[in-house]
């Protein structure tokens, strides 16, 4: 199948939400991000098929998003317990195999910056899936991050 024949549900596109891991001290944490750039063999592309993400030549640049507890004002149905928000600039470029595409619900609140809504069970599943797909060598190339007030994520209680 030609790359141009891959539909949008089978590829990562610039501005798509993705999940990956970050290393904070000696622990790995799930991180939700938004794609800011894609490269194949060093050349920029607007999209990459999911099948190609594992290729050595694929690089993904992304902006880190914060997660905070969702309220009924964010999700009137109360199905999602987390929502994203824009953090201070934290951008990274990593091999494509270190990221996983996600399809979260987008906010439906008019007149606000859009954000993604996520469930804890989905976040746990994403973390497990990423760990299963990465080799020890891959885990060594996971970006490192110093703890801050915004990350690792905190519950409303501050925990």
Secondary structure as UniProt FT lines:
FT   HELIX           3..5
FT   HELIX           8..10
FT   STRAND          11..13
FT   TURN            14..15
FT   STRAND          17..24
FT   TURN            25..26
FT   STRAND          27..40
FT   TURN            41..42
FT   STRAND          43..45
FT   STRAND          47..49
FT   HELIX           50..52
FT   TURN            53..54
FT   TURN            56..57
FT   STRAND          58..69
FT   TURN            72..74
FT   TURN            76..77
FT   STRAND          82..95
FT   HELIX           96..98
FT   STRAND          99..101
FT   STRAND          105..106
FT   TURN            110..111
FT   STRAND          116..118
FT   HELIX           120..133
FT   HELIX           136..140
FT   TURN            156..157
//
